[in-house]
Amino acid sequence: MSLSGRVVGKVVPARHLARNLERGVNLHRTAMCDLQTDRSGALLGGGAEAAEFTAMPDPDTFAVLPWDTTVARFLCRVYEPAHLPGVGGRPLATDARSNLTRAHAAFTRDTGLELRTGCEPEMTWTGPGLEVSFRPGSSPSYHADALERMRPVYQRVIRYGQALGLDMIEGDYEDPGQLELNWGFDRADRTADRLVAYRQICRQVARELGVTASFMPKPTVGAMGNGCHHNLSLWRGEENVLADPSVRELHLTETGRHAVGGILSHAAGAMAVMGSTVNSYKRYWDAGQFAPAQINWGMDNKTCTVRLSANGRLEFKLPDAMVNPYLSHAVLLAAIKDGLDHATDPGDPQRGSSYEGPPSPFQPLPLTLGEALDAFAADKVVRGAMPEEMADLYLELKHDEWARFCGAVTDWEREMYTEAIP
């Protein structure tokens, strides 16, 4: 997967599979940032003469595609090519998937804990027969008739998901065209792999049904954006250390409080990963649509950045539907560990709406991609969740995206200014 979250790869005939399992496949180095050029035309991540990388198939990820059983897929781990003196065979510094595997192993070694997560991938489906109507001031959320319009979509997504190892558990219809389907939680790296598979499933189903599947974070003003909340818990063996089993009412252990403190302390710096696009920040500007407005936490408070949704489970609400899950989980691991190391106090939980409450004691939530990139660059813990080369390349890629937007003329500007004066 590239740093922006796109899946890249190659096709290999089955007769040559043994060769590729031994030798891997090579791709140009700049595939890790989508072969993107900056505004001056320079290729990001290496020029035309940059070394390729070698992607080695991970045998444990082999799966036959349920929509075409003549094709199977592997996920890969990525390395420097063997012929490069001094570095040949090393993990590629810009490979987010392998970085998460290493980060989680280090987290467990240092803390004795395992991060388990489940994602809530909201997305928008549009096309013939999917339109819904509802009264002004209301919402089609949870409406069974709206969900019935989506029956061909969710049935096929669930079937394909189950075939690819996702334990599909439930789903619902939310705002217009918005569908959320969930699968069971697991270790963070497995959850990240499954989110990537889920997105590919949805795109395939859209092709088959002649509709559009979009993970754009904020497609419409006045309706809920597409989030990808990360529900997380910390485990020592089979003990969930966020909850004390002897306490029945909603509560959080000291370990859990310190984990929350770490997440909140680095939430601003993490925003460039959790909200990785220009469009991401429209979700936070559209007040009252259940997206966080400031960095805080609460007991089952849906307006907070971190919500204690049940004993032993935290819901982190900043990530949106276009998040790269390998980056988001690596950053979460770093923030949580920092909170545990420094016994960071998250303060009292927010009571009442965050949209009307007192200011948070934590750094303000960045409200543009440009602000988020500045916060990312200044946060050593967040940057330290990635190899230096990856962090630098991510900043370069996203600074170029922000610059392109700042130089673009939008429909809003034409509407506001074309005939504004005299």
Secondary structure, DSSP 8 states (H G I E B T S, - for coil): --TTS--------GGGHHHHHHH-EEE-GGGGGTT-B-TTS-BTTS-TT---EEEEE-GGG-EE-TT-TT-EE--EEEE--TTSTTTTTSB-TT-HHHHHHHHHHHHHHHHS-EEEEEEEEEEEEESTT------TT---TT-HHHHHHTHHHHHHHHHHHHHTT--EEEEEE-STTEEEEEE--EEHHHHHHHHHHHHHHHHHHHHHHT-EEE--S--STTS---BEEEEEEEEETTEETT--TT--SS---HHHHHHHHHHHHTHHHHHHHHS-STGGGHHHHSTTSSS-SSS-EEES-TTSSEEEEETTEEEE---BTT--HHHHHHHHHHHHHHHHHTT----S---S-TTTS---SS-----SHHHHHHHHHH-HHHHTTS-HHHHHHHHHHHHHHHHHHHT---HHHHHHHTT---
